[in-house]
């Protein structure tokens, strides 16, 4: 199948470029990923002049959405959903007088492959069209991320973070000279917008190499510039249940979560929950795996502020509450969506709850009900975070039997969560209006309190009819 048969949109772009008398080149990640056998629907074009006009004409022709990215640099995006899949086409003006000069302003050699659209014919195959003017293919084969010039990070400091996101997603190594230049320029990352930082950071968190990459970012002080609040965890000692201090324990929790995700990848229910529940749960395009890893990194961020010595013991009472407030600020700084912020706050706030349940040989039905009631659709995320947290805790006071019991409790609750998801949706026997009418009371917090207690009793099987529910409501009112 020819290139134009696979991607008829390129014929439209080629026709527009001829009509407007401009040169257009396909460049960047799509071509890199083609060599790697990865299929993507994101395309980048370098345009000799009038890039915004080319993008607008293309958007009108395919009836796509036009988005201005950077007017000064002549950058625009056209987005179009084709056969259910989202395609994005980014257009940018040359950053030099010639196309070869433009390539020198690109970030890494593995992103400098190009196709001149003037040379694309109806029967052209993509492999025969690709030019490698910067010898990127050798670096691609060697799995090396190498800067095109020493000035690329000053031109766009985000590229420092992109080097690490490419390392995480592709499994490549950052060239030593490139890494040294990142260390020199690292402070420039402060000049990048939070939205752009968030996108690259979540590429890292969503990969299977996040833990290793985060450690490297920490080692060159890049991570603490992106999330300055983590500094409070550095050099914070823990008690005898832990073999690591707060910060290395937090990094180790990310390690353990990645191992756990790999261990559970054959479990279709868990895999779908982690990767395919995004739009349904309002998590945009960042999957739960990324949010859980961020929570793993930050789950103990409230410990330094709550650290106290009580006799011979160190305590961190209410550190989950303090941590919730801190991650709220972090979420806002990273411009997470409201839903994502709530998820992150809940993961940090509830990360101790499974541990409390495992303090009992067999948690009561009421305790289990309240756990699911409070954690809602993030119950499994909390349980997986707790498992990773516990596996990162191997101090002198941690016993193997306690660890085993904790795992049994967590996995049983995960199983119960998916079983309940298959059941008929819960329907309360009564509502607030029923309570106000029968008990002759006005709308108030008391109505909600009574209703919640009755719903709990119904969930536990202690109330089975509307009549019984209303009788319980009367008893609760009289008690109050």
N, C-alpha and C positions, 0 to 999 in steps of 0.2 A: 504493500500500500504506500502510495507516494505521500510526501510531507503535506502537500496541500489538500489531499483527500482526507487525511487525519485531522488537519486543522484548517478548514476553509476560511477562517477569520483572517489568516495571513494573506490570502489573495485580496481581501478587502483593504488591508493595510497597505499592501503593495500598490494597489490602484490609487489609493489616496496619496501616497508618496510621489507617484508619477505625476498626478494632477497638480500637486502643490510644488513639484520640483524640489523635493528634499530627499536626503538619503536616510534610510531607516535600517538599523541593524538589530537583530534579535541577539540579546546578550545574557550573561549571568546564569542564575541558578537552574533554570530549566535545562540548559545545555549541559551543565555539570551533572545534574541528576540523570539526564539521558545516558551519559557514559556509565553512571553507577547503576543503571537499570531501575531507577526510581521514576514513577510517573507522577508528574505534578501538573496542576492547572493554573500555575502562576507564571506569567511571562513578562520579561523586561525588554524595553526597546530604547535604543539610543538614537536620537533624531538630530540631524545636522542643524536644523533651525525650525522655529514655529511648532515646537513639540506640543504645546497646549492646543493649537488649532488642529493638529493631526489627531490628537486624542478626542477632541470634541466631535470632529467629523466621523471618527470611528464609532464613538458612542451613539451618534444619531443613526448611523448606518445599521448597526446591530441592535438598536433599541436597548442599549445598556445604560447603566448609571455612571455618570461622570462625576469624579471627585477630584477637586483641586488639592494637591498635596503640598506644593511649595511653588508659589508664583514666581519668586525671585530666581529659583533654580529651574524653572520651567518643568515642574514635575506634576503629573496628573495620573489618575487611575480610572480605568473603565472596568466595571464589574457587571457580569451577566451570568445568570443561572441557565445552564444548558443541559438538558436532559437530567435535571435534578442535581447536577454538580455545579458548584460555584467556580467560575473562571474569572481571573483578574489579569488585566493587561496594564502594565505601568509604562508610561512614556516619560522620557527625560531628555532635555537638550544636551548637546555635547558639552563637556566640561573643559574642552580645549579646542584649538582651531581645526585639528584633524581628528579622525576617528582613532588613529593609533595613539595620539596624545590623550584622547578621552580614556582609552584603556589604562593608561598610566595613572589615571585618577580613580580607577576602580579599586575595591578593597584588597582582594586576595587573588593570586594568580589562578586559582581554581574557579574563579568567577569571571575570567576574561575570555572565555570562548565566545565566538560570534558567528552570525550568519548574515550575509548581505542579502536583503530581500530582493534586490535587483537581480540576483543570480538564481532565484527560486523559480523553477519552471513547473509545469503541470505534472511531469513525471519524476521530479527530483526526489531523491532519498536524502534524509536528514544527514546521515553520516558523511555523505559526499559534499555537503555544503559547509560543514563546520570548519572555521579557521581557528588556529591556535597560535596567535601572534606573540603571546607572552609565555609560551612553553608551560602552560597550565596542566597539560595532560601528564607530564612527568610527575609533577607534584600530586596530581590526583592519583596516579598509580602508586606513588610512595606514601600516600595518605598524609600529606603535609599541608598545613595552612601557612602560607607565606605571603607577607604583604607585598604589594606591587612597588611601593616606594616608602621611604621613611616618613613622608609627610601625610600619609593617608589618615592617621588618627587625629591630626590637627584639623584636617578638612572636615571630618565627621567623627567625633569621639565615640559614637555608638559602635563603631567598627571594632573597638576593643572588646566590647561585650559580645558582638557578633562572632568574633574569633572563638570565644568559649562556647557559644551556642552551636557553631559548626562542629567544634570538637565533640560536644555532647551528642548531637544528633547523628553525626557521621562516624564517630569513633576515630577521628583523625588526631594528629599531634600538631601542636602549634610550634612552628620553627623557632629555634633558640633566639635568633636575631629579632624575630617578630615579637617574641615574648619580652625581650629586653626593652624594645621600643614601647610596648604597652606599659611596662613598669615606669618608664620615664614620663609617659604622657597620662598616667592613670588619673590624675586629679582633674583632667579635662572632662571626664565623664559627668561631672557636676553640671556641665553646660547642656546636657541632653534632656529633652522633655521626658517626664515620667511615663507618658503613654508609650513612647518608643522603647524605653528601658523595660517596661512591663512586658512588651511583646517578646523581646529577646530572652528575658528572664524566664518566661513561661515555656519557651522552647527548650530551655535547659531543664526546667523542672519536669516537663513532660517526657523527657528522654529516659532511657534506662541507665544513663551515666551521670545523673544529676549529682550524686554524692561526691564522686571523684572530681567533677568539675567545680562544684561549690568549694571544695577544699583548696583547689588550686587558685580560685578567685580570692579566697580568704588569705592565702599565703602571700599575695601581692597587694593586699589591702583594697582590692576592687570591691569585694562584697560588702565591706563595712562602709564604703562610700555610698553604695546603692541603698543599703539598709542600715543607717547609722545607729539605730536602736539596739542592734545586736552587741554593740560594744559593752553593754552592761553585763553581759554573760561571760566576758573574758576574765579569767583568773578567779572565778567564783567557785569556792570549794563546796563539796556536797558531803552528805553523811555516809555512814558505813554500808548502806544498801547499794551505794554506787561505787564503781571502780574508776569512774571518770568524773572530772569536774563538769560544770554545767555546759560550757561551750563544746568541748569534745564529745560530751554525751549527746548533745543536740545534733552534731554532725553524724555521730554513730547511729542515731535514730533514723536518719535519712538512709544510711547504708542498710540498716536492718529492714526498713520498709521496702527498699528495692529488692532485697533478697526474698522478702515475703511475697511481693508481687510476682516475682519469677516463680516462686514455689507454687503459687495459686493460679498460674496462668491457664491451666487446663480446666479450671472451674469456670464454666461458661457464665453462670449467674454473677459471680464476682467480677469477672472480666467485663461483662456488659455493663454492670453497675458502675465500674470505674471509668470506662471509656465511652459508653454510648448514651449515658443519661444526661448529657449536658443541656441540650435544647429543652428537653422535657422539664428539667429542674431549673431552667433559667440561668445556667452557668455559662452562657455564651459559647465560645469556641474553645475555652480552656477547660480541659477535662479535670475530673476529680483527682486524678493521680497528681497533677501539678499542685493543686490546692492542699492535698494531704502532705506532700513533701514540704511545702512551705510551712504548714502547721507543725510538721515534725521538727523543722529547723527552729521554730519559734515557740514550741509548746511550753518550755520552761523559762521563757523570757521574764516572767514575773518573779522568779526565785531570788535574784539579787536584792530586790526591794523588800522582800519578806523574810530574809534570812535572819534567824535568831539562834542564839545558843541557850538551850535549856538544860542545865546540868552538863552532862557529857555529850548530849545530843544536839545536832543541828536541825532546826525545823524551818519549814517554808509554808506556814499556814496561809491559806487563801491565795497562794501564788497563781492559781488558775484564774482568779478574779482580776488580779492585777495584770496578768498576761493578756486577758481579753481586752482590757482597755488599751494596752500597748499595741496589740495587733490591729485594733481599730484605727489607730493613727497610721500604722504602716500601710494598711489597706488604702487609706485615703491618699497617702503619699504616692502609692503605686497606681492610683486611679483605677482600682478594681471596681467592678460593678457592685451595686448595693447587695445583690444576692450573693456574690462571691465574698464580700466583706462579712456578711452574716454567717456564711459557711465557715470561714476562717475563724471568726470569733467563737462559734460553737465548738469547733474542733479543739481549740485551746481551752475553752471553759470546761468542757466535759471530758477531757482526756483522762482524768483520774477516776471517773465513774466506774468503768469496768473493773478497776483495781479494788474499789470499795465493794463491788459485788462479789469479787473473788475472795474477800475476807470471810465469806460464809461458805460452808460446805455445800449448801444448796440454797441459793437466793430464793426468797419467797416470790410468789406470783405477783404480789403487789410491787415489790422492788423491780421486778422485770418489766411490769407494765409501765411503771413510772420512768424507767430508763428509756423505753421506746417512745413514751409520750413526750419526753423532753427533747430527745435527740432527733425525733421524726425521721425524715428521709436520709439524714446523715448518720444514722445509727451504725451502719456498717463501716463508714469512714472512721468514726470514733473508735470502734472496736479494732480495726486494723492499725490505727495509730497507737492504741494502747498495747497491742501485741508487739509492735516495733519498739515502743518505749521500754517495755518490759524486757525484751531481748537485748536491749542496750544497757541493762542494769545487772551487773554481776559482782556486786560488792560482797563483803564478808558476811553480811546479815541476810543475803539473798540465798534461799535454799532451792535446790532442784525440784523438790516436791511442790513448793509454792509456785514456782514458774510453771510447772506442768498443770497444776490446778487452774491457774490463771488462763492458760491457753485453752483448756477444756471449756471453761466458762465462756470465753470469747467466741470460740468456734461454735458452741451450742447456740449462742445468741445470734450469730450470723445465720445459722441454719434456720432458726426460728423467724428471723426477719423475712427471709425469702418465702418461708411457708405462709406467713401471714399476708404477704403481698398477693398470694394466689387465692386467698379466701375472698368471699363476698365482701364488698366494702361495708365497713361498720356504719350502722344507722342508729343514732341515739333514740331511745324510746320516748323521751320528752325533750322539750326545748325551753328556752327562757320564758317564752310567752305562757307555756303551760304552768310553769312555776309561779309566775306573777298572778295568773288567773286563779289557780287553786289555793295558793297561800295568801292571796289578797295583799301582795306587797308591790311596791313601785320598783322600777328599774334601778339597780344599785349593784355595787360589788358583791353584795350578799347573794344575789341571783346567780352570778357567775360561779361563786364558791359552791353553792348548793348543786348547781348543774354539773360542775367538774367532779364532785364527789359521787353523784349518782352515775355519771358516765363511767367512772372508775369501777364502781360496784357492778355495773352492767358488763364491762369488759372482763371482770373477774368471775362472771357467772353467778353473782349473788343477787342479781335483779334480772328477771326474765320477762316481765310484762309491764305495760304502761301503768297499771294500777299499783304494782309493787314499787315502781319507780317514784310515783307520786307520794306513796306512803313513806318511802325513805326520805324524800324531800321534806316532808312535814317533820320527821324526826330530827333531821339535820337543822331545820329552822329553830325548832324548840331547844335544841342543844346550844345553839348560838345565843 
